[in-house]
Amino acid sequence: MSTQNALSTILVEKINNDTLVLPTLPAIALKVRKAADDPDINLNAMADVIGQDPSLGARMIKIANSAYMGRSVKVTSIGQAVTRIGLRQIKNISTALAMEQLFVSKNDIVTRYLQKEWVSTVGIVANSMAVLQLYISRTKKREMSLDTMTLAALVHNIGVLPVLTEAERHPEVFANPSFLDVAIDKLSGRVGASIMKEWGFGETFVNVSQHWKDLSFIPESVDYIDFVRVGAALSGAMDNQKDAVLNLAMQRNVVDDISVLHSDEFTELSNSAKQIFM
């Protein structure tokens, strides 16, 4: 039995028995999400919650001042940032900003993998956000929000984390990256869906993390998964499916012209989205 099969077998068994150790949401994200779900919460109380984590507070101010929010007057306090971003969006944005804390490990080799994964994910997030912004400005459809898009793209490949944690116990797997790539490719979707359910995230997020690579999964109407796929295809994360993804995006009117994805406007939107996480 090859190491790769052994790792896959161990993982499948743990997935089936619910014994795979899933990552937990960072504490600050949990606090903010809980506060945001309180019908009586006000902006000042939310600012206090966010202020408990200085780095989150600083990044909230950065987001409020970014092209993402499209305003020119700068805010300087967490209170102003929360007011500008709004309670509805705070929940997803704060969760998104806290996600980076999950991409760390005490093991050097795993850390290298996770860092590579984080950089790749941020690229996909930025592209997805840019595609959605162009879609909204072209179609004037506002059912989809940037904050949900940001979070959906950030968690699209979250299933990789427990796979890497499990692989950490098998150093020989890291010596042969192709072993690991196959295990990740085969199992991260299922694991990702489990994490989303465990975190109490809705169906949108479950579908994105489970099916983003599976082009036979097509929601009835345009959905966040469409934008994640285009973002991933542009980042080189869809292997040999790039043309199929772009064709599907054209059919579903996610993009009306592929050349838009090579435009200065797209590049600018993508770069400013990336700044949020750098």
C-alpha positions as CSV (number, residue, x, y, z in Angstrom):
1,M,0.0,0.0,0.0
2,S,1.5,3.3,-1.0
3,T,2.0,6.1,1.5
4,Q,-0.4,8.3,-0.5
5,N,-3.1,5.6,-0.3
6,A,-2.4,5.1,3.4
7,L,-2.8,8.8,4.0
8,S,-6.0,8.9,2.0
9,T,-7.4,5.8,3.8
10,I,-6.6,7.3,7.2
11,L,-8.3,10.6,6.2
12,V,-11.4,8.9,4.7
13,E,-11.8,6.8,7.8
14,K,-11.5,9.8,10.0
15,I,-14.0,11.8,7.9
16,N,-16.5,8.9,8.0
17,N,-16.1,8.5,11.7
18,D,-16.2,12.2,12.4
19,T,-12.8,12.0,14.2
20,L,-10.9,14.3,11.9
21,V,-9.7,17.3,13.9
22,L,-11.3,20.3,12.3
23,P,-9.9,23.8,12.8
24,T,-12.0,26.1,15.0
25,L,-12.9,29.7,14.1
26,P,-10.5,32.2,15.7
27,A,-11.9,33.4,19.0
28,I,-12.2,37.1,17.9
29,A,-14.2,36.0,14.8
30,L,-16.6,34.0,17.1
31,K,-17.0,37.0,19.3
32,V,-17.8,39.3,16.5
33,R,-20.2,36.9,14.8
34,K,-22.0,36.3,18.1
35,A,-22.3,40.1,18.7
36,A,-23.5,40.7,15.1
37,D,-26.3,38.1,15.6
38,D,-27.5,40.0,18.6
39,P,-30.6,42.0,17.5
40,D,-29.9,44.7,20.2
41,I,-26.2,45.3,19.3
42,N,-25.3,48.8,18.4
43,L,-22.3,50.2,16.5
44,N,-20.5,51.4,19.6
45,A,-20.8,48.0,21.3
46,M,-19.5,46.3,18.1
47,A,-16.6,48.7,18.0
48,D,-15.8,47.7,21.6
49,V,-15.8,44.0,20.6
50,I,-13.5,44.6,17.7
51,G,-11.3,46.8,19.7
52,Q,-10.4,43.8,21.9
53,D,-8.2,42.6,19.1
54,P,-5.8,45.5,18.1
55,S,-4.7,43.9,14.8
56,L,-8.4,43.3,13.8
57,G,-9.2,46.9,14.7
58,A,-6.4,48.3,12.7
59,R,-7.4,46.2,9.7
60,M,-11.0,47.3,10.0
61,I,-9.9,50.9,9.7
62,K,-7.7,49.9,6.7
63,I,-10.8,48.3,5.0
64,A,-13.0,51.3,5.7
65,N,-10.4,53.5,4.0
66,S,-9.8,51.1,1.1
67,A,-11.1,51.3,-2.5
68,Y,-13.3,48.3,-1.4
69,M,-15.6,50.8,0.4
70,G,-15.2,53.4,-2.4
71,R,-15.0,56.5,-0.1
72,S,-12.4,59.2,-0.2
73,V,-12.7,60.7,3.4
74,K,-10.4,58.7,5.7
75,V,-11.7,57.3,9.0
76,T,-9.3,57.1,12.0
77,S,-11.2,55.1,14.7
78,I,-12.7,51.7,15.0
79,G,-16.0,53.3,15.7
80,Q,-15.9,55.2,12.4
81,A,-14.8,52.1,10.6
82,V,-17.7,50.1,12.0
83,T,-20.2,52.8,11.1
84,R,-18.9,53.0,7.5
85,I,-18.7,49.2,7.0
86,G,-22.1,48.6,8.7
87,L,-23.2,45.8,11.1
88,R,-24.4,43.5,8.3
89,Q,-21.0,43.3,6.6
90,I,-18.9,43.4,9.8
91,K,-19.7,39.8,10.6
92,N,-18.2,38.4,7.3
93,I,-15.4,40.9,7.0
94,S,-14.1,40.3,10.5
95,T,-14.3,36.6,10.0
96,A,-12.4,36.9,6.7
97,L,-9.7,39.0,8.4
98,A,-9.3,36.5,11.2
99,M,-8.9,33.6,8.9
100,E,-5.2,34.2,8.4
101,Q,-4.6,33.0,12.0
102,L,-5.6,29.5,10.8
103,F,-2.8,29.3,8.3
104,V,0.0,28.7,10.8
105,S,1.7,25.6,12.2
106,K,4.5,24.7,14.5
107,N,6.0,22.5,11.8
108,D,8.3,24.3,9.3
109,I,7.3,22.2,6.3
110,V,3.6,22.5,7.0
111,T,4.1,26.2,7.6
112,R,5.6,26.5,4.1
113,Y,2.6,24.7,2.6
114,L,0.2,26.8,4.5
115,Q,1.9,30.1,3.5
116,K,1.8,29.0,-0.1
117,E,-1.9,28.1,0.3
118,W,-2.6,31.5,2.0
119,V,-1.0,33.5,-0.8
120,S,-2.8,31.5,-3.4
121,T,-6.1,32.0,-1.6
122,V,-5.7,35.7,-1.3
123,G,-5.1,35.9,-5.0
124,I,-8.3,34.0,-5.7
125,V,-10.2,36.2,-3.2
126,A,-8.9,39.3,-5.0
127,N,-9.9,38.0,-8.4
128,S,-13.3,36.8,-7.3
129,M,-14.0,40.2,-5.7
130,A,-13.0,42.0,-8.8
131,V,-15.2,39.8,-11.1
132,L,-18.1,40.4,-8.8
133,Q,-17.6,44.2,-8.7
134,L,-17.5,44.3,-12.5
135,Y,-20.6,42.0,-12.6
136,I,-22.6,44.4,-10.3
137,S,-21.6,47.5,-12.2
138,R,-22.6,45.9,-15.5
139,T,-25.8,44.2,-14.5
140,K,-26.9,46.5,-11.6
141,K,-27.9,43.4,-9.7
142,R,-27.2,43.8,-6.0
143,E,-28.4,40.5,-4.5
144,M,-24.7,39.5,-4.0
145,S,-22.6,41.3,-1.5
146,L,-18.8,41.8,-1.5
147,D,-18.4,40.8,2.1
148,T,-20.0,37.4,1.5
149,M,-17.9,37.0,-1.6
150,T,-14.8,37.8,0.3
151,L,-15.5,35.2,2.9
152,A,-16.7,32.5,0.5
153,A,-13.5,32.8,-1.6
154,L,-11.4,32.7,1.6
155,V,-12.9,29.5,2.8
156,H,-13.1,27.8,-0.7
157,N,-10.1,25.6,0.1
158,I,-10.3,25.5,3.9
159,G,-10.5,21.6,3.7
160,V,-6.7,21.6,3.0
161,L,-6.0,22.6,6.6
162,P,-6.9,19.3,8.4
163,V,-5.4,17.3,5.5
164,L,-2.1,19.1,6.1
165,T,-2.4,18.6,9.9
166,E,-3.0,14.9,9.4
167,A,-0.1,14.7,7.0
168,E,2.2,16.3,9.5
169,R,2.3,12.9,11.3
170,H,3.7,11.4,8.1
171,P,6.9,13.3,7.3
172,E,7.5,11.0,4.3
173,V,4.4,12.5,2.6
174,F,6.0,15.9,2.6
175,A,9.1,14.5,1.0
176,N,6.9,13.6,-1.9
177,P,4.6,16.5,-2.6
178,S,2.7,14.7,-5.3
179,F,1.4,12.3,-2.6
180,L,0.1,15.2,-0.7
181,D,-1.4,16.9,-3.7
182,V,-3.4,13.9,-4.6
183,A,-4.8,13.5,-1.1
184,I,-5.6,17.2,-1.0
185,D,-7.3,17.1,-4.4
186,K,-9.4,14.0,-3.5
187,L,-10.5,14.9,0.0
188,S,-10.3,18.7,0.7
189,G,-13.8,19.3,-0.7
190,R,-15.5,16.9,1.6
191,V,-13.5,18.1,4.6
192,G,-14.2,21.7,3.7
193,A,-17.9,21.1,3.7
194,S,-17.6,19.5,7.2
195,I,-15.8,22.5,8.5
196,M,-18.4,24.9,7.1
197,K,-21.2,22.9,8.8
198,E,-19.3,22.7,12.1
199,W,-18.8,26.5,12.0
200,G,-22.5,26.9,11.4
201,F,-22.0,28.6,8.0
202,G,-24.8,28.5,5.5
203,E,-25.3,26.4,2.4
204,T,-23.6,29.0,0.2
205,F,-20.3,28.4,2.0
206,V,-20.8,24.6,2.2
207,N,-21.3,24.4,-1.5
208,V,-18.4,26.6,-2.4
209,S,-15.9,24.6,-0.2
210,Q,-17.3,21.3,-1.4
211,H,-17.9,21.8,-5.1
212,W,-15.8,24.7,-6.4
213,K,-13.6,22.4,-8.5
214,D,-16.6,20.2,-9.7
215,L,-18.0,21.9,-12.7
216,S,-20.9,19.5,-12.9
217,F,-22.3,21.3,-9.8
218,I,-24.2,24.3,-11.3
219,P,-26.6,26.3,-9.1
220,E,-29.8,27.4,-10.8
221,S,-29.0,31.1,-10.6
222,V,-25.7,32.9,-10.5
223,D,-24.0,32.2,-7.2
224,Y,-20.8,33.0,-5.3
225,I,-19.3,29.7,-6.5
226,D,-19.3,31.1,-10.1
227,F,-17.1,33.9,-9.0
228,V,-14.8,31.7,-6.9
229,R,-14.3,29.5,-10.0
230,V,-13.4,32.4,-12.3
231,G,-11.1,33.8,-9.6
232,A,-9.4,30.4,-9.2
233,A,-9.1,29.9,-13.0
234,L,-7.4,33.3,-13.3
235,S,-5.0,32.4,-10.5
236,G,-4.1,29.1,-12.2
237,A,-5.8,27.0,-9.5
238,M,-8.2,25.2,-11.8
239,D,-5.6,23.0,-13.5
240,N,-6.7,22.3,-17.0
241,Q,-10.2,23.5,-16.5
242,K,-9.6,27.2,-17.1
243,D,-11.3,27.3,-20.6
244,A,-14.3,25.3,-19.3
245,V,-14.6,27.7,-16.3
246,L,-14.5,30.8,-18.5
247,N,-17.0,29.3,-21.0
248,L,-19.4,28.5,-18.2
249,A,-19.0,32.0,-16.8
250,M,-19.9,33.5,-20.2
251,Q,-22.9,31.2,-20.6
252,R,-24.1,32.2,-17.1
253,N,-23.5,35.9,-17.8
254,V,-21.0,36.1,-14.9
255,V,-18.7,37.8,-17.5
256,D,-19.9,39.1,-20.8
257,D,-16.5,39.4,-22.4
258,I,-13.3,37.5,-21.4
259,S,-11.2,40.5,-22.4
260,V,-12.6,42.4,-19.4
261,L,-10.6,40.0,-17.2
262,H,-7.4,41.3,-18.8
263,S,-8.4,45.0,-18.5
264,D,-6.7,47.7,-16.4
265,E,-9.9,48.1,-14.5
266,F,-9.9,44.4,-13.5
267,T,-6.3,44.5,-12.5
268,E,-6.8,47.6,-10.4
269,L,-9.9,46.1,-8.6
270,S,-8.0,42.9,-7.9
271,N,-4.9,44.7,-6.6
272,S,-6.9,46.9,-4.3
273,A,-8.7,43.8,-2.9
274,K,-5.4,42.1,-2.3
275,Q,-4.2,45.1,-0.3
276,I,-6.8,44.3,2.4
277,F,-5.0,41.0,3.3
278,M,-1.4,42.1,2.8
